[in-house]
Amino acid sequence: MTVVAIEKSESAFEEGVEAFGRGKSRDACPYPAEDDRRRLWLEGWDKAKRADDLYVDGPP
């Protein structure tokens, strides 16, 4: 019997959230404009930024 290790792949959204958490800029998105994952990555980054703003500054 052969055992194959399967890595859990991150979604582009999760990658964007983690990128924000590591201090990367929004411009650091690794996906080109024509790649659908770019939108997801940016949404993740934006969501993490909004959550951070709320935590630091409080509700508007």
QUIURLIN-V128052 format. One record per pair of residues at least 4 apart in sequence whose ideal C-beta (glycine too) atoms are under 8 Angstrom apart, sorted by the first residue. I is the first residue (numbers start at 0). J is the second residue. D is the distance in whole Angstrom. If there is no record, write none. Layout:
i=I j=J d=D
i=I j=J d=D
This chain:
i=9 j=13 d=5
i=9 j=14 d=5
i=9 j=17 d=8
i=10 j=14 d=7
i=10 j=39 d=7
i=10 j=43 d=8
i=11 j=15 d=7
i=11 j=30 d=7
i=11 j=36 d=4
i=11 j=37 d=8
i=11 j=39 d=4
i=11 j=40 d=4
i=11 j=43 d=7
i=12 j=16 d=7
i=12 j=39 d=4
i=12 j=40 d=7
i=12 j=42 d=6
i=12 j=43 d=4
i=12 j=46 d=8
i=13 j=17 d=6
i=13 j=43 d=6
i=14 j=18 d=6
i=14 j=29 d=8
i=14 j=40 d=6
i=14 j=43 d=7
i=15 j=19 d=7
i=15 j=28 d=7
i=15 j=39 d=7
i=15 j=40 d=4
i=15 j=41 d=6
i=15 j=42 d=7
i=15 j=43 d=3
i=15 j=44 d=4
i=15 j=45 d=8
i=15 j=46 d=8
i=15 j=47 d=7
i=16 j=20 d=7
i=16 j=43 d=4
i=16 j=44 d=7
i=16 j=46 d=7
i=16 j=47 d=4
i=17 j=21 d=6
i=17 j=43 d=8
i=18 j=23 d=4
i=18 j=27 d=6
i=18 j=28 d=8
i=18 j=40 d=7
i=18 j=43 d=8
i=18 j=44 d=6
i=19 j=23 d=7
i=19 j=43 d=8
i=19 j=44 d=5
i=19 j=47 d=4
i=19 j=48 d=6
i=19 j=51 d=7
i=20 j=47 d=6
i=23 j=27 d=4
i=23 j=44 d=8
i=25 j=41 d=7
i=25 j=44 d=5
i=25 j=45 d=8
i=25 j=48 d=8
i=28 j=37 d=6
i=28 j=40 d=5
i=28 j=41 d=6
i=28 j=44 d=7
i=29 j=40 d=7
i=30 j=34 d=4
i=30 j=36 d=5
i=30 j=37 d=4
i=30 j=40 d=6
i=31 j=37 d=7
i=32 j=37 d=6
i=33 j=37 d=8
i=35 j=39 d=7
i=36 j=40 d=6
i=37 j=41 d=6
i=38 j=42 d=6
i=39 j=43 d=6
i=40 j=44 d=6
i=41 j=45 d=6
i=42 j=46 d=6
i=43 j=47 d=6
i=44 j=48 d=6
i=45 j=49 d=6
i=46 j=50 d=6
i=47 j=51 d=6
i=48 j=52 d=6
i=49 j=53 d=6
i=50 j=54 d=6
i=51 j=55 d=6
i=52 j=56 d=5
i=53 j=57 d=7
i=53 j=58 d=6
